[in-house]
């Protein structure tokens, strides 16, 4: 199994890169695990307490479960992936059964920060975008898709997103085998990634 880790700052365009790769591939042979479903549940906290947690620190991610799931899929075992709600800041209690496939893409802002998870990746990718562009994308997403107030988004960016990006996410770029600038259509990088994946799939068959 080919395992690819794709990271980058909030609003850098990781999901767009993943979707472009999937568009060029036979997605029947590819799984995508998103870090967004592996936040700690914190059921002991109230909603207001969960709302003020720092979700951009590596400690907010259940890397133990994520690592366990990646290893299980590599061992040809199915997993029960949790579903996380950004409205309640908690897991919904529902799960998605994920069957092992030939290619596994693990994506999220912090997936290149965990030393144990890094060992499982055959290819590590960092999607880079200008900080102003990332902020604009984050505002657009959080206000339109997650019902957040503009002041709340800006406050969170200044107090947690920006400092966490500088402390953890940007340095994780040094772990990457490939850095994808995502300020424009980067068809060369997408073509390269899909070629690598397709070659891996051919070896499997």
ABEGO torsion letter per residue (X at the ends): XBBBBBBEBBGAGAAAAAAAAAAABBAAABBBBBAAAABBAGAABBAAAAAABBAABAAABBAAAAAAAAAAAAAGBBBBBBBBBAAAGBBAGBBBBBBBBABBBBBEAAAAABAAAAAABABBBBBBBBAAAAAAAAAAAAAAAAGBBAAAAAAAAAAAAAAAAAAAAAAAAAABABBBBAABBBAAAAAAAAAAAAAAAAAAX
